[in-house]
């Protein structure tokens, strides 16, 4: 069994984006993706539910983390906006009438803007949600690291990454296992770029070559081709690399990839202005639970 590993070269962000990256649907969260050190950031807190047992959200109070410098907050029609900048600061929205409250069946974003710190790290925004019945305090922070796995009421997390590190969110990644003598296999993941970019290159010590390919049927034959110009990642849209579609093709494998092993990758990006960034991630080998047999075993295709 070949188990590849290498130290993170740039930042703790990669691990954070793959391990316990997503809060469950019921949580108040920020959009996927990180922020670059010292940059301006639009914090759009997503609310898609009321408190447990409640019918509507009547208030939302965001406690600003140390190091985040607030510039302004977006008003909402029918809601009172209060901003306190002293100390760590707080932004509070309160529904002025029951008719202005956010029904539990509807989703909405509460937006504030500010500048993130000049040093990499993790910012935790603690959010108090008030409802027609009860409250929900999204304020739990992990004792170490930035994974929210296992937390019942996690605070909203924002990873702040160094210059040159991609802000792209990577999740649900995996590599198809291989057997001795096999020359190629595939890797899959979901990518979300907060400001839009393009995946232009991939490198891994597990293979001589790694490229972004597209698979599609031509007649009754499944064919695969490299995307020479890279894969577009529109701002805020999740692009899935999956069996039978876009995927990472690993060729000239350096050894068999057994289920349970892990493979490091460096993903390379370039935005519309020509700014290049990279992100180091480590993906597990083996199809995730629930994947169909075709996904786990691979498809027959021709170039």
C-alpha positions as CSV (number, residue, x, y, z in Angstrom):
1,X,0.0,0.0,0.0
2,X,1.4,3.4,-1.0
3,X,0.3,6.2,1.3
4,X,1.5,9.6,0.1
5,X,1.9,12.6,2.4
6,X,3.7,15.9,2.4
7,X,3.7,18.9,4.7
8,X,1.4,21.8,3.9
9,X,3.5,24.3,2.0
10,X,1.6,27.5,2.3
11,X,-1.2,27.6,5.0
12,X,-3.5,25.8,7.3
13,X,-6.4,26.8,5.0
14,X,-6.3,23.6,2.9
15,X,-6.9,21.3,5.8
16,X,-9.6,23.5,7.1
17,X,-11.4,23.4,3.8
18,X,-11.4,19.6,3.6
19,X,-11.9,18.5,7.2
20,X,-15.2,19.4,8.7
21,X,-15.6,22.1,6.2
22,X,-19.2,22.5,6.0
23,X,-21.6,23.4,8.6
24,X,-24.9,21.6,8.3
25,X,-27.8,23.3,6.5
26,X,-29.4,24.5,9.7
27,X,-26.4,26.6,10.8
28,X,-25.9,30.3,10.1
29,X,-22.9,30.3,7.8
30,X,-20.8,32.5,5.5
31,X,-20.4,31.6,1.8
32,X,-17.8,29.0,0.8
33,X,-14.3,30.2,0.3
34,X,-11.6,32.2,2.1
35,X,-10.3,35.8,2.2
36,X,-6.8,37.0,1.4
37,X,-4.9,38.8,4.2
38,X,-5.6,42.5,4.4
39,X,-8.4,42.4,1.8
40,X,-11.9,43.8,2.0
41,X,-14.6,41.2,2.6
42,X,-18.3,41.1,2.2
43,X,-19.7,38.9,5.0
44,X,-23.0,37.6,3.9
45,X,-24.5,35.6,6.7
46,X,-26.9,33.0,5.3
47,X,-30.1,32.2,7.3
48,X,-32.4,29.5,6.0
49,X,-34.3,28.5,9.1
50,X,-35.9,29.7,12.3
51,X,-34.8,28.6,15.8
52,X,-35.9,25.2,16.9
53,X,-39.6,25.1,17.4
54,X,-40.0,28.7,16.0
55,X,-41.8,30.0,12.9
56,X,-39.7,33.0,12.1
57,X,-36.4,34.8,12.7
58,X,-37.0,38.3,14.3
59,X,-33.4,39.3,14.9
60,X,-29.8,38.6,14.1
61,X,-26.8,39.9,16.0
62,X,-23.3,39.4,14.7
63,X,-20.4,39.8,17.1
64,X,-17.3,40.9,15.2
65,X,-14.1,39.0,15.9
66,X,-10.9,40.7,16.9
67,X,-8.9,42.0,14.0
68,X,-11.9,42.5,11.7
69,X,-12.4,46.2,10.9
70,X,-16.0,47.0,10.1
71,X,-16.7,49.4,7.3
72,X,-20.5,49.3,6.9
73,X,-23.5,47.0,7.2
74,X,-26.4,46.6,4.7
75,X,-29.8,47.8,5.8
76,X,-32.8,45.6,5.3
77,X,-36.3,46.9,4.5
78,X,-38.6,46.5,7.6
79,X,-35.6,45.9,9.9
80,X,-33.9,48.2,12.3
81,X,-30.1,48.3,12.0
82,X,-27.8,49.0,15.0
83,X,-24.0,49.1,14.7
84,X,-21.6,49.2,17.7
85,X,-18.0,49.6,16.8
86,X,-16.6,49.9,20.3
87,X,-14.7,46.9,21.7
88,X,-15.0,43.9,19.4
89,X,-18.2,45.4,17.9
90,X,-21.6,44.1,17.0
91,X,-24.0,44.5,14.1
92,X,-27.7,43.8,14.9
93,X,-30.7,43.6,12.7
94,X,-34.2,43.6,14.3
95,X,-37.5,43.1,12.6
96,X,-39.7,46.2,13.2
97,X,-43.0,44.3,12.9
98,X,-44.1,40.6,12.9
99,X,-44.7,41.0,9.2
100,X,-41.1,41.9,8.6
101,X,-39.8,38.8,10.3
102,X,-38.1,36.1,8.1
103,X,-40.3,33.0,7.9
104,X,-38.6,29.8,8.7
105,X,-39.3,28.4,5.2
106,X,-37.4,31.3,3.5
107,X,-33.7,32.0,3.1
108,X,-32.0,35.4,3.3
109,X,-28.6,37.0,3.7
110,X,-27.6,39.6,6.2
111,X,-24.6,41.5,4.9
112,X,-21.8,43.5,6.5
113,X,-18.5,44.6,5.0
114,X,-15.0,45.1,6.5
115,X,-11.3,44.4,6.2
116,X,-9.7,41.2,7.4
117,X,-6.4,41.0,9.4
118,X,-3.0,41.2,7.8
119,X,-2.0,37.8,9.1
120,X,-3.4,34.4,8.1
121,X,-5.7,32.6,10.6
122,X,-9.3,31.8,11.3
123,X,-12.0,34.4,12.2
124,X,-15.0,33.2,14.1
125,X,-18.2,35.3,13.8
126,X,-20.5,34.5,16.7
127,X,-24.1,35.0,15.7
128,X,-27.2,35.3,18.0
129,X,-30.4,34.4,16.2
130,X,-33.6,35.6,17.8
131,X,-36.9,34.1,16.9
132,X,-40.6,34.5,17.7
133,X,-40.0,31.6,20.1
134,X,-36.6,31.3,21.7
135,X,-33.0,32.0,20.5
136,X,-30.2,30.2,18.8
137,X,-26.6,31.2,19.7
138,X,-24.3,30.2,17.0
139,X,-21.1,30.7,19.1
140,X,-19.3,27.4,19.5
141,X,-15.6,27.5,18.5
142,X,-13.4,24.4,18.3
143,X,-10.8,23.9,21.0
144,X,-8.1,23.6,18.4
145,X,-7.9,23.9,14.6
146,X,-10.8,25.2,12.5
147,X,-13.0,22.1,12.0
148,X,-16.6,22.6,13.2
149,X,-17.3,18.8,13.0
150,X,-19.1,17.7,16.1
151,X,-20.2,21.2,17.2
152,X,-23.9,21.6,17.7
153,X,-24.0,25.4,17.3
154,X,-20.8,26.5,15.6
155,X,-19.9,30.1,15.0
156,X,-19.6,31.2,11.3
157,X,-16.0,30.6,10.1
158,X,-13.8,32.6,7.7
159,X,-10.3,31.4,6.8
160,X,-7.9,34.2,6.1
161,X,-5.1,33.0,3.8
162,X,-1.7,34.4,2.8
163,X,-1.0,36.2,-0.5
164,X,-0.6,33.6,-3.3
165,X,-2.9,31.1,-1.6
166,X,-6.2,30.5,-3.5
167,X,-9.4,31.4,-1.7
168,X,-11.2,28.6,-3.5
169,X,-13.3,26.2,-1.3
170,X,-12.6,22.5,-1.9
171,X,-14.8,19.8,-0.4
172,X,-16.0,16.3,-0.8
173,X,-12.8,15.3,-2.6
174,X,-11.6,11.7,-3.2
175,X,-9.4,9.6,-5.4
176,X,-10.4,6.4,-7.1
177,X,-8.3,3.5,-5.8
178,X,-6.0,1.6,-8.1
179,X,-4.2,-1.8,-8.2
180,X,-0.5,-2.7,-8.8
181,X,0.5,-2.1,-12.4
182,X,-2.4,0.3,-13.1
183,X,-1.2,3.4,-14.9
184,X,-4.0,5.9,-14.3
185,X,-6.9,6.8,-12.1
186,X,-9.2,9.8,-11.3
187,X,-9.7,12.4,-8.6
188,X,-12.9,14.2,-7.8
189,X,-14.0,17.2,-5.8
190,X,-16.3,20.2,-5.5
191,X,-14.8,23.6,-6.1
192,X,-16.4,27.0,-5.2
193,X,-14.5,30.3,-6.0
194,X,-15.8,33.3,-4.1
195,X,-14.6,35.8,-6.7
196,X,-14.3,33.7,-9.8
197,X,-11.2,32.1,-11.2
198,X,-10.0,29.2,-13.4
199,X,-8.3,25.9,-12.4
200,X,-5.3,25.8,-14.8
201,X,-3.0,23.2,-13.4
202,X,-2.6,20.3,-10.9
203,X,0.4,18.6,-9.5
204,X,0.8,15.5,-7.3
205,X,3.8,13.3,-6.3
206,X,1.5,10.3,-6.8
207,X,1.5,10.6,-10.6
208,X,3.8,11.7,-13.3
209,X,1.0,13.8,-14.9
210,X,-2.3,15.2,-13.6
211,X,-4.7,17.1,-15.8
212,X,-8.3,18.3,-15.8
213,X,-10.3,16.2,-18.3
214,X,-13.8,16.2,-19.6
215,X,-15.7,13.0,-20.3
216,X,-18.7,12.8,-22.7
217,X,-20.4,10.4,-24.9
218,X,-19.7,10.5,-28.7
219,X,-22.1,8.0,-30.3
220,X,-21.9,4.9,-28.1
221,X,-18.3,5.6,-27.0
222,X,-17.3,7.5,-23.8
223,X,-14.4,9.8,-24.7
224,X,-12.1,11.8,-22.6
225,X,-10.2,15.0,-23.4
226,X,-8.0,17.4,-21.6
227,X,-9.3,21.0,-21.1
228,X,-6.4,22.9,-22.5
229,X,-7.6,26.3,-21.3
230,X,-8.4,25.1,-17.8
231,X,-11.8,24.8,-16.0
232,X,-13.8,28.0,-15.4
233,X,-15.0,28.5,-11.8
234,X,-17.7,31.3,-11.9
235,X,-18.0,33.4,-8.8
236,X,-20.1,31.8,-6.1
237,X,-21.0,28.7,-8.2
238,X,-20.0,25.2,-7.2
239,X,-18.4,23.3,-10.0
240,X,-18.3,19.5,-9.4
241,X,-15.5,17.2,-10.7
242,X,-17.2,13.8,-10.8
243,X,-17.1,10.4,-12.5
244,X,-18.5,10.8,-16.0
245,X,-17.8,14.5,-16.2
246,X,-15.1,16.9,-15.4
247,X,-12.4,15.2,-13.3
248,X,-8.7,15.1,-12.5
249,X,-6.9,12.5,-14.6
250,X,-3.9,11.1,-12.9
251,X,-1.4,9.3,-15.3
252,X,1.9,7.4,-14.8
253,X,1.0,6.5,-11.3
254,X,4.0,6.0,-9.0
255,X,2.4,3.1,-7.1
256,X,-0.9,1.5,-6.3
257,X,-3.4,3.7,-4.4
258,X,-5.2,1.5,-1.8
259,X,-8.4,2.5,-0.1
260,X,-7.6,4.4,3.1
261,X,-4.5,6.0,1.8
262,X,-4.2,9.7,1.1
263,X,-2.9,11.8,-1.8
264,X,-1.6,15.4,-1.7
265,X,-2.3,17.7,-4.6
266,X,-1.4,21.3,-5.5
267,X,-4.2,23.0,-7.3
268,X,-3.2,26.0,-9.4
269,X,-5.5,28.9,-10.3
270,X,-5.5,32.0,-12.4
271,X,-8.1,34.8,-12.4
272,X,-9.3,37.1,-15.2
273,X,-6.5,39.6,-14.3
274,X,-3.8,37.0,-14.6
275,X,-3.2,36.7,-10.9
276,X,-1.9,33.2,-10.1
277,X,-2.6,31.4,-6.8
278,X,-2.3,27.8,-5.5
279,X,-3.8,25.6,-2.9
280,X,-2.5,22.4,-1.3
281,X,-5.1,19.8,-0.4
282,X,-5.0,16.1,0.6
283,X,-7.6,13.8,-0.6
284,X,-8.5,10.3,0.7
285,X,-8.4,7.2,-1.6
286,X,-11.7,5.4,-2.0
287,X,-15.2,6.3,-3.1
288,X,-17.3,8.0,-0.4
289,X,-20.2,6.1,1.2
290,X,-23.1,6.0,-1.1
291,X,-21.2,6.2,-4.4
292,X,-22.5,3.9,-7.0
293,X,-20.5,1.0,-8.4
294,X,-19.6,2.8,-11.6
295,X,-18.1,5.7,-9.7
296,X,-16.0,3.4,-7.5
297,X,-14.8,1.2,-10.3
298,X,-14.4,3.7,-13.1
299,X,-15.6,3.9,-16.6
300,X,-14.2,2.6,-19.9
301,X,-13.3,5.5,-22.1
302,X,-11.1,6.4,-25.0
303,X,-9.1,9.5,-25.8
